[in-house]
Amino acid sequence: MMKLLDGSELAAYIKERQAKQVRGLRQQWQVLPKLAIVQTSDSPVIATYVRLKQAYGEDILIDVEFYKSNEDEALTRIAELNSDDNVHGIIVQLPLADESRTDELLQSVAPEKDVDALASSAYFDAATPMAINWLLAGYNVDLQRKKIVLVGEGRLVGAPLADMWRNSGYDIAVVSEPSDDLKAIIQAADVVVTATGVPGLITTDMLRPETVVVDAGTASEGGKIVGDVAPEVRERHDLVITPEKGGVGPLTICALFDNVIRSARRVATQQDQEST
């Protein structure tokens, strides 16, 4: 029988805990956590995730401000947000309209406010890798002595997750891009995490029974957000797999807001120290 790694269920518990933490920051320290999102692209995938973040912030009483501009205006806006003590987290929503300027904008975010942890000097753990760790831990998937294959080495998921797991001493193989060897590599895996944004890349013939599959890929196809796993994979009953919706995504938003709360708590602690 297929076992689903349901991130939505875990996210509900985390969300309840976060709401209590935010109430504490507001009531005890009068710190009102705030997240700023800077966007330059009109991608429908981006629009969906921005709406989800705004709704989540509203639910736990974190203010979420949204700024749409071109890259030059975005740099000016980020500088203003960096110096605003009332802003605790800043996201540069990727991809940019001009992707050649990605590093420039990401590196312009103050490290203590880089809650996506995409710049080289960020204080926090990247949100999606943190979400994947939470998801696997929540369903008692032990990565020790497992053969792990990570498909995709992008900035948002693959690269930081690979670093995180290598530092933990896990047996991990990274496939940066689709290749003729992909099937053989994945067939040898106990755990597969895919984050390429290539719809249907992972097909059912690649996966052994009982494989743990985490689909963290996102792409827009026919006006619908889809992952990397082909539809026929989800017809199998011998896998441990994230659902088509509600897998990594809900926990990624939780992890992002966890970083915002940590940033706001740091400000509260500083205020407390300055007043004593």
Secondary structure as UniProt FT lines:
FT   STRAND          3..4
FT   HELIX           7..28
FT   STRAND          34..39
FT   HELIX           44..59
FT   TURN            60..61
FT   STRAND          63..68
FT   HELIX           71..82
FT   TURN            85..86
FT   STRAND          89..93
FT   HELIX           99..101
FT   HELIX           102..107
FT   HELIX           111..113
FT   TURN            115..116
FT   TURN            120..121
FT   HELIX           127..138
FT   TURN            139..140
FT   TURN            144..145
FT   STRAND          147..151
FT   TURN            155..157
FT   HELIX           158..167
FT   TURN            168..169
FT   STRAND          171..175
FT   TURN            180..181
FT   HELIX           182..187
FT   STRAND          191..194
FT   TURN            199..200
FT   HELIX           204..206
FT   TURN            209..210
FT   STRAND          212..215
FT   STRAND          219..221
FT   TURN            222..223
FT   STRAND          224..226
FT   HELIX           231..235
FT   STRAND          240..241
FT   HELIX           248..274
//
